[in-house]
Amino acid sequence: EDEERQSFKIRFFKALFCRCEALLVEGREVVLVGDLNIAPRPIDTCSPGPGFEAVPWRVWLASVLRGGGGPFIDVFREFHPGRRQTMPKGIRIREGCHHALGVC
């Protein structure tokens, strides 16, 4: 990803979680459902590669999850703490291009 896309991605996630945290402060329960397209830990992907954990949005996501000091829970990891390589292996087609699954 280019630098502009990376910058947008981290700003989007920070804004999203800022809103979630504001709701928590108000005493509301927050459930965020969806695919953030971030594998937070090497165990969560098929091919983590070098520097995997240093990617800015992974660093940020780890910091907002309960294990990293934040208030949020990765529900999948809560119920499946040891399951490895949970991203399906294979190829999918999106917008006419091939993308290898499990590679961020």
C-alpha positions as a printed Julia matrix, in Angstrom:
104×3 Matrix{Float64}:
   0.0     0.0     0.0
   1.2     3.48   -0.69
   1.82    6.03    2.05
  -1.39    7.99    1.38
  -3.52    4.84    1.69
  -1.72    3.81    4.88
  -2.28    7.25    6.38
  -5.98    7.15    5.5
  -6.35    3.67    6.94
  -4.85    4.56   10.33
  -6.87    7.81   10.54
 -10.08    5.9     9.76
  -9.42    3.28   12.43
  -8.5     5.89   15.03
 -11.7     7.85   14.32
 -13.8     4.7    14.45
 -12.38    3.6    17.79
 -12.5     7.13   19.19
 -16.27    6.97   18.63
 -16.45    3.52   20.21
 -14.5     4.72   23.25
 -16.81    7.74   23.6
 -19.79    5.38   23.68
 -18.08    3.29   26.37
 -17.49    6.42   28.46
 -21.23    7.13   28.21
 -21.82    3.71   29.76
 -23.03    2.1    26.58
 -22.08   -1.35   25.37
 -20.26   -1.44   22.05
 -20.06   -4.3    19.6
 -18.08   -3.64   16.46
 -18.79   -6.3    13.87
 -17.08   -6.63   10.55
 -13.83   -7.32    8.81
 -11.23   -4.69    9.67
  -8.84   -6.44    7.28
  -6.13   -6.46    9.94
  -4.52   -9.62   11.22
  -3.37   -8.33   14.61
  -0.9   -11.12   15.42
   1.19  -13.56   13.4
  -1.04  -16.42   14.6
  -3.92  -14.74   12.73
  -2.51  -15.09    9.22
  -0.99  -17.7     6.93
   2.11  -15.73    5.99
   3.11  -13.01    8.46
   6.49  -12.21    6.88
   9.24   -9.98    8.27
   8.19   -6.81   10.06
   4.62   -8.08   10.4
   4.03   -6.69   13.9
   5.62   -3.3    13.11
   2.91   -2.26   10.62
   1.27    0.9    12.09
  -2.34   -0.33   12.05
  -1.32   -3.63   13.67
   0.53   -1.74   16.4
  -2.53    0.44   16.9
  -5.01   -2.47   16.9
  -2.9    -4.37   19.43
  -2.98   -1.28   21.68
  -6.8    -1.04   21.71
  -7.33   -4.73   22.42
  -7.58   -5.87   26.02
  -4.26   -7.74   25.88
  -2.51   -4.5    24.87
  -4.12   -2.31   27.52
  -7.27   -1.3    25.63
 -10.91   -1.97   26.46
 -11.8    -4.07   23.41
 -11.92   -7.86   23.06
 -11.03   -9.88   19.97
 -13.96  -12.27   20.33
 -12.54  -14.85   17.93
  -9.3   -15.07   19.93
 -11.28  -15.15   23.16
 -12.97  -18.39   22.07
 -10.12  -19.81   19.95
  -6.89  -18.65   21.59
  -4.63  -21.22   19.97
  -6.15  -21.64   16.53
  -3.53  -20.87   13.91
  -3.73  -19.57   10.37
  -7.4   -18.73   10.48
  -7.38  -16.88    7.18
  -8.37  -19.29    4.4
  -5.61  -20.14    1.98
  -6.39  -19.63   -1.66
  -7.14  -17.0    -4.23
 -10.14  -14.75   -4.58
 -11.06  -12.42   -7.39
 -12.0    -8.82   -6.6
 -12.43   -6.08   -9.15
 -10.88   -8.28  -11.81
  -7.63   -8.73   -9.88
  -6.34  -11.78   -8.08
  -5.55  -11.4    -4.38
  -3.88  -14.05   -2.26
  -5.81  -14.52    0.95
  -3.94  -14.29    4.21
  -1.49  -11.71    2.9
  -1.99   -8.2     4.2
